[in-house]
Amino acid sequence: MPEPSSRRLFLSEGASKFQVLSIEQRRDASFYISCPNFARSRWIEIVGDENAKSVNVATAPGEGKLSVHGSGFSGIRAHESEGHHVIVRGNRLIDRDRTELRPRHLVTVLPEAPHHVPTGTRRSDYVLEAKQIKPTAFILFAIPAVSGLRIKGNIGFHVDDIGVPPDVSFGLMTFPLHGVLWLAYSTKTMLQWPPSTHFSHYDGYTVPIFMGGGPKEWRFAAADPTYRLENNELIIDLNFAPPESQQ
């Protein structure tokens, strides 16, 4: 059976199951990502050059989606509209000759309090089970689908930001051309959900991350991932802490 081209991501606690995101991949390797109440979402935009960067906050242009094209171009847009907002050009998902797929950071998401319960279920639904639903952020990577390749994600935080043991988990959602590696984490200071879902996408190389705070002010950081291939296992390492403070 072919891999599904569209999935919905849910958080569950007991019998309760809430949709957080929807993710679609098309034949050109492009990804399209949305969420319930997309029109109310906020977008953390990193601007500037290698020497100096700043952060802006933008609002969604209406009900719509994040488009991450195979060419590396990405932006947010309203359904059935022309033109994109919060535009970034970066790492490609597929080479120009369409013969080689590439890994890429897709988006980092800090959802609002889960509440959306759609009608019906689908075989393609992907459910993350939790003992207790609490404020949680997600980092999504697109990883080329390679038969037999295992995927693992690691995040290093400063000891002041993460509990012991670290509240971090990961998994893989399969799509036709890529798998989507998700890293879910909760920091010590993620005590409340934000009033609306917050997204941040960038160039596919540098990974933005929500560090904590809230409900109206959040600390924000970024880091460059490393990719390691060991014994048929692809390991993605993200380090947001100096070496002496890693756990």
C-alpha positions in Angstrom: 0.0 0.0 0.0 1.5 3.4 -0.9 2.3 5.9 1.8 -0.4 8.5 2.5 0.1 11.9 0.9 -1.9 13.6 3.6 -1.9 13.1 7.4 -3.5 14.8 10.4 -1.4 15.0 13.6 -3.3 14.5 16.9 -2.5 14.7 20.6 -4.4 12.3 22.8 -5.0 12.0 26.5 -7.1 9.0 27.5 -10.2 9.0 25.2 -9.7 12.6 24.2 -8.0 13.2 20.8 -7.4 16.7 19.4 -6.0 17.6 16.0 -2.9 19.9 16.1 -1.7 20.0 12.5 -2.4 18.7 9.0 0.5 17.9 6.6 0.4 17.0 2.9 3.1 16.1 0.4 2.6 16.3 -3.3 4.4 14.6 -6.2 6.9 17.4 -6.7 8.2 16.8 -3.1 6.5 20.0 -1.8 4.9 20.1 1.7 1.8 22.0 2.8 1.2 22.4 6.5 -1.8 23.9 8.3 -3.6 23.9 11.6 -7.1 24.5 13.1 -7.7 28.2 13.4 -5.0 28.9 10.9 -6.3 32.4 10.4 -5.5 33.3 14.0 -1.9 31.9 13.8 1.2 34.0 14.4 4.5 33.6 12.3 7.9 34.2 13.8 10.0 35.6 11.0 13.8 35.7 11.1 15.2 38.5 9.0 18.7 39.9 8.3 22.0 38.6 7.1 24.8 36.4 8.5 26.1 39.3 10.6 22.9 40.4 12.3 19.5 38.9 12.6 16.2 40.1 14.1 12.8 38.6 14.7 9.5 39.9 13.5 6.0 38.6 14.3 3.5 38.4 11.4 -0.1 37.3 11.2 -1.6 34.8 8.9 -3.3 36.2 5.7 -6.5 34.2 6.5 -7.4 30.5 6.4 -4.6 28.9 4.5 -1.3 27.0 4.8 2.5 27.0 4.9 3.9 26.0 1.5 7.4 24.5 1.5 8.2 23.8 -2.2 10.6 21.3 -3.5 12.7 24.2 -4.9 13.4 25.5 -1.4 11.0 28.5 -1.7 8.5 28.7 1.2 5.8 31.1 2.4 2.4 31.3 3.9 -0.7 32.0 1.8 -4.5 32.0 2.1 -6.5 29.3 0.3 -7.3 30.1 -3.3 -5.1 33.2 -3.3 -2.1 34.4 -5.2 1.1 35.5 -3.6 2.8 34.4 -0.4 3.7 36.1 3.0 6.7 35.5 5.3 8.7 34.3 2.2 12.0 32.5 2.6 14.2 30.8 0.0 16.5 28.0 1.2 17.4 24.4 1.2 15.7 22.3 -1.6 13.7 19.2 -0.9 14.6 17.8 -4.3 17.4 18.5 -6.7 16.8 20.5 -9.9 17.1 17.4 -12.0 14.6 15.7 -9.7 16.9 12.6 -9.1 17.9 13.2 -5.5 15.8 14.1 -2.4 17.3 16.2 0.4 16.7 16.6 4.1 15.3 19.9 5.3 13.9 21.5 8.4 10.2 22.3 7.6 8.8 24.3 10.4 8.8 24.7 14.2 5.3 24.9 15.9 4.1 25.9 19.3 0.4 25.1 19.2 -2.4 26.8 21.0 -4.3 24.6 23.6 -5.5 21.6 21.6 -9.3 21.7 21.2 -10.2 20.7 17.6 -12.0 17.4 17.3 -12.8 16.7 13.6 -15.7 14.5 12.6 -14.6 10.9 11.7 -11.2 9.2 11.6 -8.8 8.3 8.8 -6.4 5.5 8.4 -3.7 8.1 7.8 -4.3 9.9 11.1 -1.1 10.0 13.3 -1.8 10.1 17.0 0.7 11.0 19.8 -0.4 9.6 23.1 0.4 11.4 26.3 -0.3 10.7 29.9 -1.1 14.4 30.2 -1.5 17.0 27.5 0.6 20.0 28.4 2.2 22.9 26.5 4.5 21.2 23.9 6.4 22.5 20.8 7.2 20.5 17.7 10.1 20.6 15.3 9.5 19.0 11.9 12.1 17.7 9.5 11.6 16.2 6.0 13.9 13.2 5.6 14.2 11.3 2.2 12.5 8.0 2.3 15.1 5.3 2.2 14.2 1.6 2.7 15.7 0.3 5.9 17.1 3.6 7.1 16.4 4.3 10.8 15.9 7.9 12.0 16.7 9.4 15.3 16.6 13.0 16.6 18.5 14.5 19.6 18.1 17.9 21.2 20.6 19.5 23.6 19.2 22.2 26.0 20.8 24.3 28.7 20.2 22.7 32.1 18.1 25.7 33.2 15.7 25.1 30.3 14.9 21.4 30.4 13.8 19.0 33.2 15.5 15.8 34.4 14.9 13.5 32.6 14.4 15.8 29.5 10.8 16.0 28.3 11.6 15.2 24.7 10.3 12.6 22.3 10.5 11.9 18.5 8.9 9.8 15.8 8.4 9.5 12.1 5.4 10.1 9.9 5.7 8.5 6.5 4.8 10.2 3.2 5.4 9.3 -0.5 8.8 10.9 -1.0 10.0 11.9 2.5 9.4 10.9 6.1 8.6 13.7 8.5 10.6 13.4 11.6 8.9 15.1 14.5 10.6 16.2 17.7 8.3 17.1 20.6 9.6 18.9 23.7 8.4 20.9 26.7 10.8 23.2 28.6 10.6 24.1 32.3 9.0 27.5 31.5 6.3 26.2 29.0 3.6 26.6 31.7 0.8 27.9 29.5 -0.4 27.4 26.0 -0.1 30.5 23.7 -3.4 32.2 22.8 -2.9 31.1 19.1 -0.6 28.7 17.3 2.9 30.1 16.6 4.9 28.9 13.6 8.5 29.6 12.5 10.0 28.4 9.2 13.3 29.5 7.9 15.9 28.5 5.2 15.8 24.8 6.0 19.3 24.8 7.4 19.0 26.9 10.6 16.3 25.6 12.9 14.3 28.1 15.0 13.0 26.9 18.4 10.6 28.2 21.1 12.5 28.1 24.4 9.7 28.9 26.8 7.8 31.7 28.5 4.3 32.8 27.8 1.5 33.2 27.5 2.1 36.4 25.6 5.9 36.6 25.6 8.2 33.7 24.5 11.9 33.2 24.4 13.2 32.2 21.0 16.5 30.7 19.7 18.0 29.0 16.7 20.7 26.4 15.9 22.2 24.6 13.0 21.6 20.8 13.0 24.2 18.2 12.2 23.4 15.0 10.3 25.2 11.7 11.1 24.9 8.3 9.4 25.9 5.5 11.7 25.2 1.8 11.0 22.2 2.6 8.7 20.8 5.1 11.2 20.5 8.8 10.4 20.9 10.9 13.5 19.9 14.6 13.6 21.5 16.5 16.4 20.3 19.9 17.5 22.3 21.7 20.2 20.8 24.8 22.0 23.2 24.7 24.9 27.0 25.1 25.4 28.9 21.8 25.7 29.3 22.0 29.5 25.6 22.3 30.0 24.3 19.5 27.8 22.3 16.7 29.3 
